[in-house]
Amino acid sequence: QVQLVESGGGLVQVGGSLRLSCQDSGSRFSFDAMAWYRQVPGKRREPVAVDSNAHGPDYADFVKGRFTISRDTAKNTVYLQMNALKPEDTATYYCAAFISGEDYWGKGTLVTVSS
């Protein structure tokens, strides 16, 4: 059973950094892709970064040059290194994993960037 658990969120100041982690502690699947999404109240959940077996990492335009996604496939873990954080990065960040057309989601971790 897939169980995705995020960690690393918190409160940071503008320009600061955070490193989010997400590990599947419930399965031994080799996922087709793992990703980070984020959501703020009143807005649709949006992809931030995706790391797929087929294509490697891809990033949303609003984080290019600032965020880096990486995976440790042996540990079913995905990371998101976030640098140069902006107030508009404030959101709940969700880890996602995909395999054979199915998707799994973590419960989210809060990131707040203060000005």
Buried (B, 14 or more C-beta within 10 A) or exposed (E): EBEBBBEBBEEBEEEBEBEBBBBBEEBEBEBBBBBBBBBEEEEEBEBBBBBBBEEEBBBBEEBEEBBBBBBEEEEBBBBBBBBEBBEEBBBBBBBBBBBEEEEBBBEBBEBBBEE
